[in-house]
């Protein structure tokens, strides 16, 4: 299968994702640029070239499509889901700048002006912009598809039956809406670990790859339902999220002790364990359990590619860090600096964590019933 999108496929993709109306007359394709702190790499350069190609293909068909397309550039923010800069640059003719230092200060445009001018945005970036664009979409009359780390290997995931993907995602969202908790059992070489996620006082979210309504932002490729565990913000009602969560980093399994919806310490020894312990100590908000996510794309034959954007859509994932963009309580102000703001997904599929198996995931519903949701990393008969 081809690893590029034809002009017809690209136009159909935009049509399917955004369902443009006559009022949707502008599409912005956003890219972030390397700088002295974060140097360029081959995948990043290829992604920027892809973005420029997409704009050229769409702009060549602007008259028939009914909207114009522009490339929007900004300096990278050095971390996933950090706040976007106040200024950006809209590219016209000529070579596309390849480094943040090449951007001419006098040609800058306020980022908020882009949010107001472009009712449709695609963010083909190195660092995830999902969190800030979710926040921006609620304040501006636009919607955004975020594609951090996207590469040609993910293009097949853009061709799946998103009508069925969307149906499955909404089945899972309905279950999360009714759930008061999730019990997870993980098996690994060191034994078994259990963690309970408190889902009270929360509702689920659906990200099925369709963004027809303004005011929303979500990943593309997509295919997940997700929910923020309760973080204990109600006086006298602490979070019940607790247990031990194992995460594989290379050959090392790090086991986090979770109390009150926070990873408070590391129970294992090793170089990665020591690094994670130091990170929790210096940046407590990093340890916030920010998301329980349930991806559905594995059933459609989609394979992991080593990028969270796609891999998290294949099965179970649990995130650390920022949560306010999903309806939680932990935002950028909870971190020590803008560069420290993160939302990091830990993905439990065999390609990403082969030594850790999500053996059991059960949802406890408000009516007292229990849904056997997953066994050995795969969904039970819930669809």
N, C-alpha and C positions, 0 to 999 in steps of 0.2 A: 504494500500500500504506500502511496506517495507520502513523503514527509513534508510537503508544502501544500498550502491551500490554493486552489485555483481562484480566479476572480469570481466565478459563479459561487463556489463554496464559501468564500469569504462574505460575499453579499448575503447569501442565505443564512450564514451564521449570525451576522448582525441583525438580520430580520427576525430570526428565531429568538435570539437572546433579548433584544430590546423591543420588538414589535413597534418600530417607529411609526409615529403619527405625523400628520402634516405639520404639527408644531415642532417636531424634532428635526431641526434643520442643520444641526452641527454635531459632529462626532469628534472627540479629542482622543488621541492615542498618546498616553503618557509614558515617558521613559526617564529613568534616573541615570545620572552620569557619574563615572568614577572620578576620584580626586586623589590628592597626595596621601590621604589616610587610607583609602580603600582603592587599591590599584585595579586596573582592568583585568579581565580574564576572557578566554575565548568564548565561553558560553554567554557572557554578558554582552560582548561585542556582537555575537550572532543574534541575540535577542533584539538589540537596538536596530540592527539591519533589517530584521523581520518586521519590526514596527514601522520603519520607513517604507518598506515594500508594501505593507498593508495599506498605509495611507495613500501611496501612489496608485495602487490598484483601485481603491475605493474612490479617490478623487477623480480618476479617469471616467468613472461612471456616475459622477455627482448629479448630472441632469436627470438621469433615469431613476436614481435612488431617492432623490428628494432631499439629500443632506450633503453638506460639505465636510471634508475630513482634514484635520490639522494634527501635526506632531507637536506635542507639548513636552518640553524638557525641564528638568530641575536637578540641582545637585543632590546626590544620594544623601540619606539621613543617617547612614552608618549602622543602622539596626533595624530589625524587622518590627513593623508596626509602631515605629516612632512617629511623632507628629511631623507633618510635611512642612517644608519651608514656606515662608510668607510670600515668596516670589517664585515665578517660573518664567519660561521663555517659549513663545510660540514660533515655531520654525516656518520660514517661508521657502524661498528658493535657495539653491546652492548646497554645498556639502553640509552634512549634519555634524554639529560639534560633537567631539568624542570625549571631552573631558570637561569637568565643571569649570576649570580655569579659563576655558575658551568662551564662556558666556559673557556677553557684553552687559555690564551693569546697567547702562542707560536704556537698554532694550527690554528690561524686565517688565513683567505684568504681574499684578497682585494675584496670588493663587485663588483668592475668593472670586475674582473677576472671571477666572476660567470656570469655576463651579457654576457661576450665573450664566455664562455664555454657552456652555456645552451641556445640553440635557442628556447626552450619552458620553460616557468616558470608558476607555479601556486602559488599564495600567499594566503595561508590559515591562516590569521592573525587576531589578535584582533583589531589593529589599521589599518585603511585603508592605503594601499601603492599605491593606484591608481595614484595619482599625480606624485610621484617620478618615478614610473615605466613607466608612459607615457613619461616622459622626458628621462629616460634611454633608452627606446626602440627606440627613434629617433636617439640616438647616438651609439647604438650597434645593431648588426644584430640578434635581437631576438624579441619575442613577449611574452606577459604575460597576464594571466587571473587572476584578483584580486578578492578575496573572503573574504573580511573583515567581521567578525561577522558571518560567515557561520556556520550553525548548521544542525542537522539531519532533523529538520522540513522543511528545504528548499529543500531537495532532490527531492520532486515531481516537483519542478520548473526546474530541470535539465532534466526532461523527456518529456517536452512539444515539440510540433512541431516547431522547430526553423527555418525551412524553411519558414513557414508562419509568425513567429515572425519577421524574418529578412525582409520579404516583407513589413510588416506593418511599421517597423521602417524606411525603406527607403522611403515610402510614406510620412511619417512625416518629414524626413530630407529634401525632395524635397520642401515641403511647407515652412520649416524654411529658406531654401536657398533663397526663393522668398520673404520672409517677411521683412518688414521694421519696424514692431512693433507688439506688442501683448498687448491687453487691457484685464485686468482681473478684474472681479467683485467678491468680496467675501462677503458672508452673514454670520452673527453670531449674538449672542444674543444682542450685543450692536448696531446692525444696519448693515450697508453696508460700505465696503471700496473698493476703486478702485486704481489700480496701472497700469501705462503704462510702458512697457519694450521696450527700444530702441534696435531694432535688425539690425539697419543699419551697414554697413561695416563689417558684419560677415556672416559666412556660418555655416550651421548645421553640426552635427556629428551623425553618426549612430552606435549604439552598439547593434547588433543583436545576440550576443553570438557566433559569428564565427570569428576566428582570424587566417586565413590561411596565411596571409602575414606578413613577419618580419617588425619590425619598429613600431608596434602598441601594445597597452595594453588596456584592458577593463574589465569591471566587468563580473563575472559569479556567479549566474545566471544573464542573461542580458535580454534586451528587451526595449530599450529606444532610442529616438532621443533627442539631446540636443544642446544648443547653448549658447554662452556667450553674454549677453547684451553688447552693445557698452559702453565703459568705459570713453569716452571723451578724448582719447589720441591725437586726431588730433587737431592741433592748430587752434583756431577760430571756432571749431565745438564741443560744449559741449554735453554731453550725455543728452538725453531727458527722460531717465528713471526717473519717479517721481510718487508720490502718497503715499498711505498708505497701508502697508502690515501687515495683522494680522497673528499671529502664536500662536497656543494653546500649552501651557506648563501645563500639569496636568489640574487643574480647572481654570487656569488663561489664559486669552487671552492678549497677548502683541501686541500692535499696533505700528509699526515702521513708522516714517515719512521718506520717500525716496526722496532725491534730488540729481540730477546729478549722478545717479546710486549708491548712498551710503545711507545706513540707518544712518541718522544723529542724531536722537533722538527718545526717546520712549514717546508716547503720553498717556500712561496709568499709573495707580498707582497699587502698589502691590509688594510683595517681588521679584517675578521673573522680573517684569518690572524694579525695582530698580537695580537688578543685571545686566540686559541687558543694561540699561543706563550706568552703570559704565563700562561695557565691551566695549561699543562703545567709551566712552571717553578715556579709557586707550589704546585701540587697534583699531584705526580707520579702518585698513584694514579688520578687522572682519566684518564690515558693508558693504563691497563691495558686490554688487549683482552679483554673479559669474556664475549663470547658470539658464536657463529655461529648465527644463527637462520634457519629455513626455513619460511615461511608458505605455506599452501595455499588460502586462501579466494578468491583471484582466479578460480580455476577454477569457482567456484560463483556467479559474477556479482556478487560483493561489490565495491563501489567504495570507494576511499580517501575519507576525510572530513577529513583534516588533524589527526587525533589518533593518536598512536603506538599506543595500545591496539588499535585496529583496523588501522591501516595496516601495522604490522609483520607482521600475519597474512596479508598479500597476497603476500609474496615474501621475497627475501633481506634480512637485516638483520645488522649487525655492531655490537656494543655496546662502549662504553667504561665503565670504572669498576668498581663493586662486583661481585663474582662469587661470594662465599662462599655465597650463598643458592642457587646453582646447582651447588654442589660444588667451587668454585674456592677460591683462597687469599686473595683481597683482600676484606676486610670493613671495617666502620666504623672500626676502630682504625688503618687505613692512611691515613686522611684527617686533615686538620688539626683538624677540628671536626665535630660532628654535622651542622651545616648544610651542610657541604661534601660530604657523602656523596651520590654519584650513581650511577645506572646508566642510561646514555643510549643508546638504540638509534638507529643511523643506517640508515634504511630505503631500499633501492634499488629503488623502483618509480617509474614515470614521473611520477606525480602529486607525489611528494615530492622527487625529484631528477631533473628532466627532462633535465639536461645531463650526467648521469653514467649510463652503461649498464653493468650487470654482464654483460659480453659472454660470459664463460666462467667457469663454476664446475665444477671437476673434483674428485672425491674419489679419493684414493689409498688403496687398501685394504691391509690387513696381508698379504694373499696376493700382493701385487705388481700386482694388476689396477687399472685406472682406470675409474671410473664417470663418464661425461659427464652431470653432474647438471643443469646449466642452460646455456642459450644465449640471449643477448639478453634476460635477465631472466625467461625462462619455463623451466619444467621440461621436460626431455626425457622420453622414454617410460620412466619409472621406476616408474610405478604399475601 
